[in-house]
Amino acid sequence: MRIALVFPPFFLQSLYNLPPLGLINLATVLNQAGHEVAVIDLVLAVRLKTLPLDSSIYGNSASMILREEPDLVAFSVQCATFPAVIRIAEILRKRKPGIRIVAGGHDVSFVDRRTLERFPWFDAVVRGEGEVTIRELANDYAAGGDGDDIDGVTRRRGAEVVRNPDRELIADLDRLPLPDYSLVPGLDVYRDACGIPRAVAILEAGRGCPHSCVYCSESAMWRRRSRTFPVPRIVREMRRLRDEFGAECFLLAYDQFTADRGFAGEFCRTVIEQGLDTTPWYCISRLDSMDLPLLRLMREAGCESMCYGVDSGSARTLAFIGKRIDHAILYQRVRETTDEGMVPTLSFVIGFPEEEREDIDQTLFLALRAGIQGNSNPLIQLPTVLPGTELHRRYHDRMVRGSDTYFSLGLEFDKGRRLEADTRLIESDPFVFSAFHNLPCAGLSLDELERIASWFPFMVNLYPKSFLLLALAIGKSPSELFAAFAAHATVGKKTAPALTPVDCREHLPGFVERVLDRERVVSWGHLPEVVLYESLAIDAGECTPGSSAPTADLCMLEEWFPVTSRSAMIREFRYNLPAIIADMKDGVFREQYPEEPTILVFLPRRNGLEVTEINGFGRDLLQLCDGSVSMAEITAELYRRYGTEMDSAVFSDECREAVASLMDMELLQWADNAPIQRKEVISC
């Protein structure tokens, strides 16, 4: 039987698509069963511009599928792509009435009966884990059957829709064949089409989740069970994808990667032993299943980043979600993760039905405090109502069409807008297309929630310290204060108001000054300096550090013309900013600090920003090093300022040591006329 496995069209510029591992798994199994299989990735076709983004996209998609002359077409259905699957399937049925059309995936598995009742051009829905079910169904179709006795299938029997018994989950995942990536275009094709720096492959480490969060369909899909692939198999596949298919980075697909620390540790140690630790990878983790030793082992094994599902800062909301986690460990985990050189993604959800403004403000405070700990990637979302979840079961009759959430974008095929026919389809059945609908929130309107979800991450990334202190200084909630800032920063925009990182940098300092003046705040004298600190950090971060300059032979120091690194920024503060920031990281927010002048140097690094405290001597040395004055002249000037009570030879030695230290820190380099040696700094 000729089978087309289809990943439906989707386009969102901020997301890059990867080879569809789920379909690759199915195609591998079907190939081994003797079927001819084509994997048709219409998302990639959009990226390659072989499938134009216009109103004819569904007809053109059907034509691409029919060119494979399939007897069976099976679609992967995900949140945003459900309408596209229905529209393409209808066209296929009209153009080739005898073709078999099947759908599978998370969403359709839980609305299987309604899907077949409403859309008669589908023959069946494959529910849940699909490898065994699709193979048996394809074999049955090839023999002239209708899937009557295939577990895990919902099908038609005349005018009736029949739901066959559920299929048991695969007990031993190692029985599945390794996914055959030769069935899809090369990883480099995906990389180049999406404009990303590295070729990324999905590496499946396990399946399932034992938890029962109200918004997540993972635990329902996998029946609250968790299974892992054997570590030797995962590492063998990792090597194969790297050496044979050109994988330059891996995304580990398994929400519970660190839940079993023995499994995670074995994986990391095996990766290191096999010499695969030079290929970076990403994973998902829970805060309460991670500790510093495991973090360090993961970093050693090549882990570059991970996602922590934080969700909410409100104990009441966490109880509603069904998530038991101690947020006291959040700040520690974020700091530990960033200290190890990894950038965590922190996922927050706001706008659950029962949430009041206070609950949402607690989440925003939590996000700001997490942002203070170190460099992170905050993701704030509105709840997406997924079929199969407790949220869907309890609230599907209260849903409204208001704001498109993160999981309902990607079908904007009509000059950046959704096709009218898609909109009508979505609005016709909130139960089936729940991912495109919203739940009203008690505390804030959907418009307010959408603005926070879209724009507040900029504040968490750029000005977490300043914004949190301002909210404390004037006693205003973060959500209300942010609404005031957004209105201030977007006033006068000719197009629809939209906050950007540039707006934050341009307007936040003046906004803080205006608010403090208007509210007549007499304490918090250090707040303007915290704003200056974060502004300088942003400005320094815009500099791209070049390669380190060759170091010089310090034995001939006096003849050289030193120059301060062009990317370094030196600034004096009235307060001890490092001490204030250390307090903030520990959750201490004081109204007042004694004045304690401090000099800081901001220097961008390849893996982040480095801020170093220096004394007055170091400041003057760096400021004198403009490339036009020799080191002998600089030493003489510094001796006049600082060394009149010292022996000149001793003072010269101190200057030499200071230069060596500043060069080690890459704050100082030599002008083009310096006699250089390409070796480490030496002292004579």
C-alpha positions as CSV (number, residue, x, y, z in Angstrom):
1,M,0.0,0.0,0.0
2,R,1.2,3.5,-0.9
3,I,1.0,5.7,2.2
4,A,1.5,9.5,2.6
5,L,2.2,10.7,6.1
6,V,1.4,14.4,6.2
7,F,2.6,17.2,8.5
8,P,0.1,20.0,7.7
9,P,1.1,23.6,6.7
10,F,2.0,26.0,9.4
11,F,4.1,29.1,9.5
12,L,5.2,31.3,12.4
13,Q,8.4,33.3,11.8
14,S,9.5,33.1,15.5
15,L,9.4,29.3,15.4
16,Y,11.6,27.0,13.4
17,N,10.4,23.6,12.4
18,L,12.3,20.4,12.9
19,P,11.9,17.1,11.1
20,P,8.6,15.6,12.3
21,L,9.9,12.8,14.5
22,G,6.4,11.3,15.1
23,L,5.8,10.8,11.4
24,I,9.3,9.5,10.9
25,N,8.6,6.9,13.6
26,L,5.4,5.8,11.9
27,A,7.1,5.8,8.5
28,T,9.9,3.6,9.8
29,V,7.4,1.0,11.1
30,L,5.3,1.1,8.0
31,N,8.3,0.6,5.7
32,Q,9.4,-2.4,7.7
33,A,5.9,-3.8,7.2
34,G,6.3,-3.6,3.5
35,H,4.4,-0.4,2.6
36,E,5.7,2.4,0.4
37,V,5.7,5.5,2.5
38,A,6.3,9.2,1.8
39,V,6.6,11.7,4.5
40,I,5.3,15.1,3.3
41,D,6.3,18.0,5.5
42,L,4.2,20.9,4.3
43,V,5.7,23.1,7.0
44,L,9.1,22.7,5.4
45,A,7.5,23.3,2.0
46,V,6.3,26.6,3.2
47,R,9.8,27.5,4.4
48,L,11.3,26.4,1.1
49,K,8.6,28.5,-0.7
50,T,7.5,25.5,-2.8
51,L,4.1,25.9,-1.1
52,P,3.1,29.5,-1.4
53,L,1.4,31.3,1.6
54,D,-1.9,32.4,0.0
55,S,-5.6,31.5,-0.1
56,S,-4.9,28.5,-2.4
57,I,-2.6,26.8,0.1
58,Y,-5.0,24.0,0.9
59,G,-5.6,23.1,-2.7
60,N,-1.9,23.2,-3.4
61,S,-1.2,21.0,-0.4
62,A,-3.7,18.4,-1.7
63,S,-2.0,18.5,-5.1
64,M,1.4,17.8,-3.5
65,I,0.0,14.9,-1.5
66,L,-1.8,13.4,-4.6
67,R,1.4,13.5,-6.6
68,E,2.6,10.6,-4.4
69,E,-0.5,8.6,-5.6
70,P,-1.3,7.3,-2.1
71,D,-3.9,4.8,-1.2
72,L,-3.8,6.0,2.4
73,V,-3.2,9.6,3.7
74,A,-2.5,9.9,7.5
75,F,-2.3,13.4,9.0
76,S,-0.5,14.5,12.2
77,V,-2.9,16.8,14.1
78,Q,-1.6,19.4,16.5
79,C,-3.3,22.4,18.1
80,A,-3.0,25.1,15.4
81,T,-3.0,22.7,12.5
82,F,-6.4,21.0,13.1
83,P,-8.4,23.3,10.7
84,A,-5.8,22.9,8.0
85,V,-6.0,19.1,8.3
86,I,-9.8,19.2,7.9
87,R,-9.7,21.6,4.9
88,I,-7.0,19.5,3.1
89,A,-8.8,16.2,3.8
90,E,-12.0,17.5,2.4
91,I,-10.3,18.5,-0.9
92,L,-8.6,15.1,-1.1
93,R,-11.9,13.3,-0.7
94,K,-13.4,15.3,-3.5
95,R,-10.5,14.8,-5.9
96,K,-9.9,11.1,-5.1
97,P,-13.1,9.6,-3.5
98,G,-11.7,6.2,-2.9
99,I,-8.7,7.3,-0.9
100,R,-8.4,6.4,2.8
101,I,-8.0,9.3,5.1
102,V,-6.8,9.0,8.8
103,A,-5.9,11.5,11.5
104,G,-3.9,11.0,14.6
105,G,-2.2,13.1,17.4
106,H,-3.0,14.6,20.8
107,D,-5.9,16.8,19.9
108,V,-7.9,14.5,17.7
109,S,-7.4,11.5,20.0
110,F,-9.7,13.2,22.5
111,V,-12.3,14.5,20.1
112,D,-12.3,11.5,17.8
113,R,-16.0,10.7,17.8
114,R,-17.0,14.4,17.3
115,T,-14.4,14.7,14.4
116,L,-15.8,11.7,12.5
117,E,-19.4,12.8,13.1
118,R,-18.8,16.3,11.9
119,F,-16.3,15.7,9.0
120,P,-17.4,12.6,7.1
121,W,-14.4,12.6,4.7
122,F,-12.3,11.0,7.5
123,D,-12.3,7.2,7.6
124,A,-10.7,6.8,11.0
125,V,-8.8,8.4,13.9
126,V,-5.8,6.7,15.4
127,R,-5.8,7.4,19.1
128,G,-2.8,7.7,21.4
129,E,0.5,5.9,20.7
130,G,0.4,5.2,17.0
131,E,3.3,2.9,15.9
132,V,1.5,-0.4,16.4
133,T,-2.0,0.9,15.6
134,I,-1.1,2.5,12.3
135,R,0.8,-0.6,11.1
136,E,-2.1,-2.9,11.9
137,L,-4.6,-0.5,10.4
138,A,-2.6,-0.1,7.2
139,N,-2.2,-3.9,6.9
140,D,-6.0,-4.3,7.4
141,Y,-6.8,-1.6,4.8
142,A,-4.4,-3.3,2.3
143,A,-6.3,-6.6,2.9
144,G,-9.6,-4.9,2.2
145,G,-10.7,-4.4,5.8
146,D,-12.1,-1.3,7.6
147,G,-10.2,-1.5,10.8
148,D,-12.9,-3.4,12.6
149,D,-10.8,-5.3,15.1
150,I,-7.9,-2.8,15.5
151,D,-7.4,-1.5,19.0
152,G,-6.9,2.2,19.4
153,V,-9.0,3.1,16.3
154,T,-12.2,5.1,16.1
155,R,-13.8,4.4,12.7
156,R,-17.0,4.4,10.6
157,R,-19.3,1.5,10.3
158,G,-21.9,2.7,7.8
159,A,-23.5,5.8,9.3
160,E,-22.3,4.8,12.8
161,V,-19.1,5.9,14.5
162,V,-17.5,3.1,16.4
163,R,-14.8,3.5,19.1
164,N,-12.7,0.3,19.3
165,P,-11.1,-0.5,22.6
166,D,-8.0,1.4,23.7
167,R,-4.6,0.0,22.9
168,E,-2.2,-0.9,25.6
169,L,0.9,1.3,25.7
170,I,4.1,-0.2,24.4
171,A,5.7,-1.8,27.5
172,D,9.2,-1.9,26.1
173,L,10.1,1.1,24.0
174,D,13.3,-0.6,22.9
175,R,11.1,-2.8,20.6
176,L,10.6,0.2,18.3
177,P,13.1,0.6,15.5
178,L,15.4,3.5,15.4
179,P,13.7,6.3,13.4
180,D,14.9,6.4,9.8
181,Y,15.9,10.0,9.1
182,S,16.6,9.2,5.5
183,L,12.8,9.4,4.9
184,V,12.9,13.2,5.2
185,P,15.1,15.9,3.8
186,G,18.5,16.4,5.4
187,L,18.9,18.2,8.7
188,D,20.9,20.9,6.9
189,V,17.9,21.5,4.7
190,Y,15.8,22.3,7.7
191,R,18.6,24.4,9.2
192,D,19.0,26.5,6.1
193,A,15.3,26.8,5.4
194,C,14.6,28.1,8.9
195,G,17.7,30.3,9.1
196,I,19.0,28.8,12.3
197,P,22.7,28.4,13.1
198,R,22.7,24.7,13.7
199,A,21.1,21.5,12.4
200,V,18.8,20.3,15.1
201,A,17.4,16.8,15.5
202,I,14.8,15.6,18.0
203,L,16.1,12.8,20.2
204,E,13.4,10.9,21.9
205,A,14.4,9.9,25.4
206,G,11.1,8.9,26.9
207,R,7.3,9.2,26.8
208,G,4.8,10.2,29.4
209,C,4.2,12.2,32.5
210,P,2.9,10.9,35.9
211,H,1.5,14.3,37.0
212,S,-2.0,15.7,36.4
213,C,-1.8,19.4,35.7
214,V,-5.2,20.7,34.5
215,Y,-3.9,22.2,31.3
216,C,-1.6,19.5,30.0
217,S,-2.7,16.7,27.7
218,E,0.6,14.7,28.1
219,S,-0.5,12.8,31.2
220,A,-3.9,12.1,29.7
221,M,-2.3,10.9,26.4
222,W,0.1,8.6,28.2
223,R,-2.3,7.6,31.0
224,R,-0.1,9.2,33.7
225,R,2.6,6.7,33.0
226,S,6.2,7.5,32.3
227,R,8.6,5.3,30.2
228,T,12.2,5.8,29.1
229,F,14.2,4.4,26.2
230,P,17.3,2.5,27.3
231,V,20.3,4.8,27.6
232,P,22.6,2.8,25.3
233,R,19.9,3.0,22.6
234,I,19.5,6.8,23.0
235,V,23.3,7.4,22.9
236,R,23.6,5.0,19.9
237,E,21.0,7.1,18.1
238,M,22.7,10.3,19.1
239,R,25.9,9.1,17.5
240,R,24.1,8.0,14.4
241,L,22.3,11.2,14.0
242,R,25.5,13.2,14.4
243,D,27.8,11.1,12.3
244,E,25.4,9.9,9.5
245,F,22.8,12.7,9.3
246,G,24.8,15.8,10.4
247,A,23.0,16.7,13.6
248,E,24.7,19.6,15.3
249,C,22.4,19.9,18.2
250,F,19.8,17.8,19.9
251,L,16.4,18.5,21.5
252,L,15.6,15.8,24.0
253,A,11.9,15.0,23.7
254,Y,10.8,13.9,27.2
255,D,9.1,16.1,29.7
256,Q,10.4,14.1,32.6
257,F,14.1,13.8,31.7
258,T,15.4,14.5,35.2
259,A,12.5,12.9,37.1
260,D,14.6,9.7,37.4
261,R,18.1,11.1,38.4
262,G,19.6,7.7,37.9
263,F,18.5,7.7,34.3
264,A,19.6,11.3,33.7
265,G,23.0,10.6,35.3
266,E,23.5,7.4,33.3
267,F,22.7,9.3,30.1
268,C,25.2,12.1,30.9
269,R,28.0,9.8,31.9
270,T,27.5,7.6,28.8
271,V,27.5,10.7,26.6
272,I,30.8,11.8,28.2
273,E,32.4,8.3,27.9
274,Q,31.3,8.1,24.3
275,G,32.9,11.5,23.4
276,L,29.5,13.0,22.4
277,D,29.7,15.8,24.9
278,T,30.8,18.3,22.3
279,T,27.4,18.2,20.6
280,P,25.0,20.4,22.6
281,W,21.6,19.4,23.6
282,Y,18.5,20.8,25.3
283,C,15.9,19.2,27.6
284,I,12.9,19.8,29.9
285,S,13.1,19.5,33.6
286,R,11.1,20.2,36.8
287,L,12.6,22.4,39.4
288,D,12.1,19.8,42.1
289,S,13.9,17.0,40.2
290,M,17.2,19.0,39.7
291,D,20.1,19.7,42.0
292,L,23.5,21.3,41.5
293,P,25.6,18.0,41.1
294,L,23.2,16.9,38.3
295,L,23.3,20.3,36.7
296,R,27.1,20.2,36.6
297,L,27.0,16.7,35.2
298,M,24.5,17.7,32.5
299,R,26.6,20.8,31.6
300,E,29.7,18.6,31.3
301,A,27.8,16.3,29.0
302,G,26.9,19.1,26.7
303,C,23.6,20.5,28.0
304,E,23.2,24.1,26.9
305,S,19.7,24.9,28.1
306,M,16.6,23.5,29.7
307,C,13.0,24.5,30.2
308,Y,11.5,24.7,33.7
309,G,7.8,24.7,34.0
310,V,7.2,27.3,36.8
311,D,3.5,28.1,35.9
312,S,2.5,30.4,38.8
313,G,3.6,32.4,41.8
314,S,0.2,32.0,43.5
315,A,-0.3,29.1,45.9
316,R,-4.0,29.3,45.1
317,T,-3.4,29.0,41.4
318,L,-0.9,26.2,41.9
319,A,-3.6,24.3,43.8
320,F,-6.0,24.9,41.0
321,I,-3.5,23.6,38.4
322,G,-2.8,20.6,40.5
323,K,1.0,21.3,40.7
324,R,2.8,20.7,43.9
325,I,6.2,22.6,43.9
326,D,8.1,24.7,46.3
327,H,8.9,28.0,44.6
328,A,11.6,28.7,47.2
329,I,13.9,26.5,45.1
330,L,13.2,28.5,41.9
331,Y,15.7,31.3,42.5
332,Q,18.3,28.8,43.6
333,R,17.8,26.7,40.5
334,V,17.9,29.6,38.1
335,R,21.1,31.0,39.7
336,E,22.7,27.6,39.7
337,T,21.7,27.0,36.1
338,T,23.0,30.3,34.9
339,D,26.2,30.0,37.0
340,E,26.9,26.8,35.1
341,G,26.7,28.6,31.8
342,M,23.2,27.4,30.8
343,V,20.2,29.6,29.9
344,P,17.0,28.3,31.3
345,T,13.6,28.9,29.7
346,L,11.1,29.7,32.5
347,S,7.5,28.9,31.6
348,F,4.7,30.9,33.3
349,V,0.9,30.7,32.7
350,I,-1.5,33.5,33.6
351,G,-5.2,33.9,33.2
352,F,-6.8,30.7,34.6
353,P,-10.6,31.1,35.1
354,E,-10.5,31.6,38.9
355,E,-7.4,33.8,39.1
356,E,-7.8,37.3,40.5
357,R,-5.4,40.2,39.8
358,E,-3.5,39.4,43.0
359,D,-2.7,35.8,41.8
360,I,-1.4,37.1,38.5
361,D,0.7,39.8,40.2
362,Q,2.3,37.1,42.4
363,T,3.3,35.3,39.1
364,L,4.8,38.6,37.7
365,F,6.7,39.2,40.9
366,L,8.0,35.6,40.7
367,A,9.1,36.2,37.1
368,L,10.9,39.4,38.0
369,R,12.7,37.8,40.9
370,A,13.7,34.9,38.7
371,G,15.0,37.4,36.1
372,I,17.2,39.0,38.8
373,Q,19.0,35.7,39.4
374,G,20.6,35.6,36.0
375,N,20.2,35.4,32.2
376,S,17.0,33.4,31.4
377,N,14.4,33.1,28.7
378,P,10.9,33.9,30.2
379,L,7.9,32.6,28.4
380,I,4.5,33.9,29.6
381,Q,1.4,32.3,28.2
382,L,-2.3,32.3,28.5
383,P,-3.9,28.9,29.2
384,T,-4.5,26.9,26.1
385,V,-7.6,24.7,26.5
386,L,-6.5,21.3,25.0
387,P,-8.8,18.4,24.4
388,G,-8.3,15.6,26.9
389,T,-7.4,18.0,29.8
390,E,-9.2,18.7,33.0
391,L,-9.4,22.3,31.9
392,H,-11.3,21.2,28.7
393,R,-13.6,18.9,30.6
394,R,-14.6,21.5,33.2
395,Y,-14.7,24.7,31.1
396,H,-15.3,23.8,27.4
397,D,-18.8,25.3,27.6
398,R,-17.5,28.7,28.9
399,M,-14.9,29.3,26.2
400,V,-14.9,32.5,24.1
401,R,-13.1,33.8,21.0
402,G,-10.8,36.6,22.2
403,S,-7.1,36.4,22.0
404,D,-4.9,33.9,20.0
405,T,-2.6,32.2,22.4
406,Y,0.8,30.8,21.7
407,F,-0.6,27.5,20.5
408,S,-3.2,28.9,18.2
409,L,-1.0,30.8,15.8
410,G,0.5,29.7,12.5
411,L,-2.4,29.6,10.1
412,E,-2.1,33.2,9.0
413,F,-2.1,32.4,5.3
414,D,-4.0,35.4,3.9
415,K,-1.4,38.2,3.9
416,G,-0.6,37.7,7.5
417,R,-4.3,37.0,8.5
418,R,-6.2,33.9,9.0
419,L,-8.4,32.7,6.1
420,E,-12.0,33.6,6.7
421,A,-13.1,30.0,6.0
422,D,-10.7,28.8,8.8
423,T,-12.1,31.4,11.2
424,R,-15.7,30.2,10.4
425,L,-14.6,26.6,11.0
426,I,-13.0,27.4,14.3
427,E,-15.9,29.3,15.5
428,S,-18.4,26.6,14.5
429,D,-17.2,24.1,17.2
430,P,-15.4,25.3,20.3
431,F,-15.3,21.8,21.7
432,V,-13.2,20.5,18.8
433,F,-11.2,23.7,18.2
434,S,-10.7,24.6,21.9
435,A,-7.1,25.6,21.3
436,F,-8.3,28.6,19.4
437,H,-10.6,29.7,22.2
438,N,-10.1,31.4,25.6
439,L,-11.4,31.1,29.1
440,P,-12.5,34.4,30.7
441,C,-10.4,35.3,33.7
442,A,-11.9,36.7,36.9
443,G,-9.0,39.2,37.6
444,L,-8.0,40.7,34.2
445,S,-9.5,41.1,30.7
446,L,-8.2,39.0,27.9
447,D,-6.7,42.1,26.3
448,E,-4.8,42.9,29.5
449,L,-3.6,39.3,29.7
450,E,-2.5,39.2,26.1
451,R,-0.4,42.4,26.5
452,I,1.3,41.0,29.6
453,A,2.0,37.7,27.9
454,S,3.4,39.4,24.8
455,W,5.4,42.3,26.4
456,F,6.2,41.6,30.1
457,P,9.0,39.1,29.2
458,F,10.9,42.2,27.9
459,M,10.8,43.7,31.4
460,V,11.9,40.4,32.9
461,N,14.9,40.2,30.5
462,L,15.9,43.9,30.5
463,Y,14.8,45.7,33.7
464,P,13.8,43.1,36.3
465,K,15.6,44.8,39.2
466,S,14.4,48.3,38.3
467,F,10.8,47.4,37.7
468,L,10.4,45.3,40.9
469,L,11.9,48.0,43.0
470,L,9.7,50.6,41.4
471,A,6.6,48.5,42.2
472,L,7.7,48.2,45.8
473,A,8.7,51.9,46.1
474,I,5.2,53.1,45.1
475,G,3.2,50.2,46.4
476,K,1.6,49.4,43.1
477,S,0.9,46.0,41.6
478,P,3.1,44.8,38.8
479,S,0.2,44.4,36.4
480,E,-1.1,47.9,37.0
481,L,2.3,49.5,36.8
482,F,3.1,47.6,33.6
483,A,-0.1,48.8,32.0
484,A,0.9,52.4,32.9
485,F,4.4,51.9,31.4
486,A,3.1,50.2,28.2
487,A,0.7,53.2,27.7
488,H,3.6,55.6,28.3
489,A,6.0,53.8,26.0
490,T,3.6,53.3,23.1
491,V,1.8,56.7,23.1
492,G,1.8,58.3,19.7
493,K,2.6,55.2,17.7
494,K,0.8,55.4,14.4
495,T,0.4,51.7,14.0
496,A,-1.3,49.4,16.5
497,P,0.5,49.8,19.9
498,A,3.1,47.2,20.4
499,L,5.9,47.3,23.0
500,T,9.4,46.4,21.9
501,P,12.7,45.9,23.7
502,V,13.9,49.2,22.1
503,D,10.9,50.9,23.6
504,C,11.8,49.5,27.0
505,R,15.4,50.8,26.8
506,E,14.2,54.2,25.5
507,H,11.4,54.9,27.9
508,L,11.9,52.9,31.2
509,P,14.5,55.3,32.7
510,G,12.4,58.4,32.1
511,F,9.3,56.6,33.3
512,V,10.9,55.6,36.6
513,E,12.1,59.2,37.1
514,R,8.6,60.6,36.4
515,V,6.8,58.1,38.6
516,L,9.2,58.7,41.6
517,D,8.7,62.4,41.2
518,R,5.0,62.2,40.9
519,E,4.6,59.9,43.9
520,R,7.1,62.0,45.9
521,V,9.1,59.0,46.9
522,V,11.7,60.1,49.5
523,S,13.3,56.6,50.1
524,W,14.7,54.2,47.5
525,G,17.6,56.6,46.6
526,H,19.4,53.7,45.0
527,L,16.6,52.9,42.5
528,P,17.8,55.4,39.8
529,E,21.2,53.9,40.0
530,V,19.8,50.4,39.6
531,V,18.0,51.7,36.5
532,L,21.4,53.1,35.3
533,Y,23.1,49.8,36.0
534,E,20.5,47.8,34.0
535,S,20.6,50.4,31.1
536,L,24.4,50.1,30.9
537,A,24.1,46.3,30.9
538,I,21.7,46.5,27.9
539,D,24.0,48.9,26.1
540,A,27.1,46.8,26.8
541,G,25.2,43.7,25.6
542,E,24.7,45.3,22.2
543,C,28.5,45.2,21.7
544,T,29.7,42.0,20.1
545,P,33.1,41.1,21.6
546,G,35.7,40.3,19.0
547,S,38.5,37.7,19.4
548,S,40.9,38.5,22.2
549,A,43.8,40.6,21.2
550,P,47.3,38.9,21.2
551,T,49.0,39.5,24.5
552,A,52.2,41.4,24.7
553,D,55.7,40.9,26.1
554,L,55.5,42.9,29.3
555,C,59.3,43.1,29.5
556,M,59.1,46.1,27.1
557,L,56.0,47.6,28.7
558,E,57.2,51.2,28.6
559,E,57.4,51.3,24.8
560,W,53.8,50.2,24.2
561,F,50.6,52.1,23.6
562,P,47.7,50.4,25.5
563,V,44.1,50.9,24.6
564,T,41.0,50.0,26.7
565,S,38.7,47.4,25.1
566,R,36.2,49.2,22.9
567,S,33.4,47.1,24.3
568,A,34.1,48.0,27.9
569,M,32.0,50.6,29.7
570,I,33.2,52.2,32.9
571,R,30.8,54.0,35.2
572,E,30.9,55.4,38.8
573,F,28.0,54.8,41.1
574,R,27.1,56.5,44.4
575,Y,26.0,53.2,45.9
576,N,27.5,49.7,46.2
577,L,25.5,48.2,43.3
578,P,27.1,44.7,43.6
579,A,26.0,44.5,47.3
580,I,22.5,45.8,46.5
581,I,22.1,43.2,43.7
582,A,23.4,40.4,45.9
583,D,20.7,41.4,48.4
584,M,18.0,41.3,45.7
585,K,19.1,37.9,44.5
586,D,18.6,36.7,48.1
587,G,15.1,38.3,48.2
588,V,16.2,41.3,50.3
589,F,14.7,44.6,49.1
590,R,15.8,47.5,51.3
591,E,14.3,51.0,51.1
592,Q,17.6,52.7,51.9
593,Y,21.4,52.0,51.6
594,P,24.3,54.2,52.8
595,E,26.2,55.9,50.0
596,E,29.2,53.9,49.1
597,P,30.9,55.0,45.9
598,T,31.7,52.1,43.5
599,I,33.3,51.9,40.1
600,L,32.1,49.2,37.7
601,V,33.2,48.0,34.3
602,F,30.7,46.4,32.0
603,L,32.2,44.0,29.5
604,P,30.2,41.8,27.1
605,R,31.3,38.2,26.8
606,R,30.3,35.5,24.3
607,N,28.2,33.8,27.0
608,G,26.8,36.9,28.7
609,L,27.8,40.1,30.4
610,E,30.5,40.4,33.0
611,V,30.5,43.3,35.5
612,T,33.7,43.9,37.4
613,E,34.3,46.2,40.3
614,I,37.6,48.2,40.1
615,N,39.2,50.9,42.3
616,G,40.1,54.5,41.3
617,F,43.6,53.5,40.2
618,G,42.1,50.9,37.8
619,R,39.6,53.4,36.5
620,D,42.3,56.1,35.8
621,L,44.5,53.5,34.2
622,L,41.8,52.4,31.8
623,Q,40.7,56.0,31.0
624,L,44.3,56.9,30.2
625,C,44.7,54.0,27.8
626,D,43.3,55.5,24.6
627,G,46.0,54.2,22.3
628,S,47.8,57.6,21.9
629,V,49.9,57.5,25.1
630,S,52.7,55.1,25.8
631,M,52.7,53.0,28.9
632,A,55.8,54.9,30.2
633,E,53.8,58.2,30.0
634,I,50.8,56.5,31.6
635,T,52.9,55.2,34.5
636,A,54.4,58.6,35.0
637,E,50.9,60.2,35.2
638,L,49.6,57.6,37.6
639,Y,52.8,58.0,39.7
640,R,52.0,61.7,40.1
641,R,48.4,60.8,41.2
642,Y,49.0,57.8,43.4
643,G,52.7,57.0,43.9
644,T,54.5,60.0,45.3
645,E,55.1,58.3,48.6
646,M,56.4,55.1,46.9
647,D,59.6,54.1,45.3
648,S,59.2,54.6,41.5
649,A,60.5,51.1,40.7
650,V,58.0,49.5,43.1
651,F,55.2,51.6,41.6
652,S,56.2,50.5,38.1
653,D,56.0,46.9,39.2
654,E,52.5,47.5,40.5
655,C,51.5,49.1,37.2
656,R,52.9,46.1,35.4
657,E,50.8,43.7,37.6
658,A,47.7,45.8,37.1
659,V,48.2,45.7,33.3
660,A,48.6,41.9,33.4
661,S,45.4,41.6,35.4
662,L,43.4,43.9,33.1
663,M,44.7,42.0,30.1
664,D,43.6,38.7,31.6
665,M,40.2,40.2,32.0
666,E,40.3,41.4,28.4
667,L,39.7,45.0,29.5
668,L,43.0,46.1,28.1
669,Q,44.7,45.4,24.8
670,W,47.5,47.0,22.7
671,A,47.3,49.5,19.9
672,D,48.4,48.5,16.5
673,N,51.8,49.9,17.0
674,A,52.6,47.6,20.0
675,P,55.3,44.9,19.7
676,I,53.3,41.8,20.4
677,Q,53.9,38.2,21.1
678,R,51.3,35.5,20.4
679,K,51.6,33.8,23.8
680,E,50.2,34.0,27.3
681,V,50.8,37.1,29.4
682,I,54.2,36.8,31.2
683,S,55.8,38.8,33.9
684,C,59.5,39.6,34.2
